[in-house]
Amino acid sequence: MNNVVSKKTVVPAAVTPTKASLPQTGDEQNTRNSIIGAILVALAAVGTLFGIDKRNKKQSK
Protein backbone atom coordinates (compact mmCIF):
# COMPACT_ATOMS: atom_id res chain seq x y z
CA MET A 1 0.00 0.00 0.00
CA ASN A 2 1.05 3.46 -0.67
CA ASN A 3 1.03 5.70 2.35
CA VAL A 4 0.68 9.06 0.66
CA VAL A 5 -0.30 12.06 2.71
CA SER A 6 -1.82 14.79 0.67
CA LYS A 7 -0.83 18.33 1.53
CA LYS A 8 -3.51 20.90 1.91
CA THR A 9 -2.68 24.37 0.89
CA VAL A 10 -4.07 27.01 3.19
CA VAL A 11 -5.41 30.00 1.36
CA PRO A 12 -5.64 33.09 3.51
CA ALA A 13 -9.10 34.55 3.87
CA ALA A 14 -9.93 37.42 1.61
CA VAL A 15 -9.03 40.67 3.27
CA THR A 16 -11.96 43.02 3.20
CA PRO A 17 -10.86 46.58 2.70
CA THR A 18 -11.83 48.81 5.57
CA LYS A 19 -13.71 51.93 4.67
CA ALA A 20 -11.49 54.91 5.29
CA SER A 21 -13.27 57.55 7.32
CA LEU A 22 -12.51 61.22 7.41
CA PRO A 23 -11.82 62.93 10.71
CA GLN A 24 -14.91 64.32 12.38
CA THR A 25 -13.95 67.96 12.49
CA GLY A 26 -16.38 70.51 13.78
CA ASP A 27 -18.89 68.07 15.27
CA GLU A 28 -18.36 69.31 18.81
CA GLN A 29 -18.56 72.93 17.69
CA ASN A 30 -21.78 72.31 15.75
CA THR A 31 -23.38 70.62 18.74
CA ARG A 32 -22.42 73.48 21.03
CA ASN A 33 -23.80 76.05 18.57
CA SER A 34 -27.06 74.11 18.29
CA ILE A 35 -27.51 74.07 22.06
CA ILE A 36 -26.75 77.79 22.36
CA GLY A 37 -29.19 78.52 19.53
CA ALA A 38 -31.95 76.50 21.18
CA ILE A 39 -31.44 78.36 24.46
CA LEU A 40 -31.60 81.72 22.69
CA VAL A 41 -34.81 80.75 20.90
CA ALA A 42 -36.36 79.66 24.20
CA LEU A 43 -35.39 82.94 25.85
CA ALA A 44 -36.82 84.91 22.94
CA ALA A 45 -40.08 82.98 23.18
CA VAL A 46 -40.37 83.65 26.91
CA GLY A 47 -39.54 87.33 26.37
CA THR A 48 -42.19 87.56 23.67
CA LEU A 49 -44.82 86.04 25.94
CA PHE A 50 -44.08 88.60 28.65
CA GLY A 51 -44.07 91.41 26.09
CA ILE A 52 -47.47 90.37 24.73
CA ASP A 53 -48.82 90.15 28.28
CA LYS A 54 -47.70 93.70 29.06
CA ARG A 55 -49.15 95.02 25.78
CA ASN A 56 -52.54 93.44 26.51
CA LYS A 57 -52.62 94.98 30.00
CA LYS A 58 -51.80 98.46 28.61
CA GLN A 59 -54.53 98.24 25.96
CA SER A 60 -57.21 97.08 28.39
CA LYS A 61 -56.73 100.05 30.76
Beta strands, then each sheet from edge to edge (+ up, - down):
end
